[in-house]
Amino acid sequence: MAPHRHDVKKLAIHDAKAQECWIVKKGSIRVILYDLDDTKIKSEILKCGDFLVTLGGGHGMETLEDEATILEVKNGPFTGRDYTSFVEKEILS
């Protein structure tokens, strides 16, 4: 790809949910992923160099080491707290 610079453009503000990317820079974390109805669907451990992109549903995260460090990238603009906490639902058998 040839060197390039992106032109300035006006972005329309519209209804959109945040999409996030977490990159583990140091240590490890546990991520918990939830379906659109807040049902827990998966728990995964991410280690240094791993990344996760979330596009829908819910998620939680806990550090597994005191020195764990992540980089979180979200679509913007940042307008303050933009999430709703919930209590996870259990999967019924």
Secondary structure, DSSP 8 states (H G I E B T S, - for coil): -------------------EEEEEEESEEEEEEE-TTSBEEEEEEEETT-EEEE-SSEEEEEESSTT-EEEEEE-S---S--------B----
